[in-house]
Amino acid sequence: MRIGQFIEEMKTTKETIRYYIDEKLMTPKKVDGRYEFTEKDKKDFKSIRELREMGLSIRVIKEIKKNKEFCDTKKQWESNLNIIDSELVKIEIELERLSNEKIALINAKKKLKNKL
């Protein structure tokens, strides 16, 4: 299928698809200078979308994709587990930062209310 139909079916934008192609996350074939998308491309796109919804960066998704060469092996699972552990640590740090910001804002709000 052509890019227009793919975009409509996947509910995305041309810019997103082109970005994923530029980043080598998707590799549709070119026929007569136009991209032709297959079921594999749909599966790849859905995987990328799922990983993005988890908050993973393009850099991390590239790492995960690189691990596909070891598909369904212990090496792939261990590598992906390490990636997930690393992302969870980053999230914990961010949650701590946000919690501290929330406390600071609550305290500022209390001080302002006391002045009213």
Summary of the structure (lengths in Angstrom):
residues: 116
radius of gyration: 20.8
end to end distance: 64.1
largest distance: 71.2
contacts: 267
relative contact order: 0.08
helix: 75%
strand: 5%
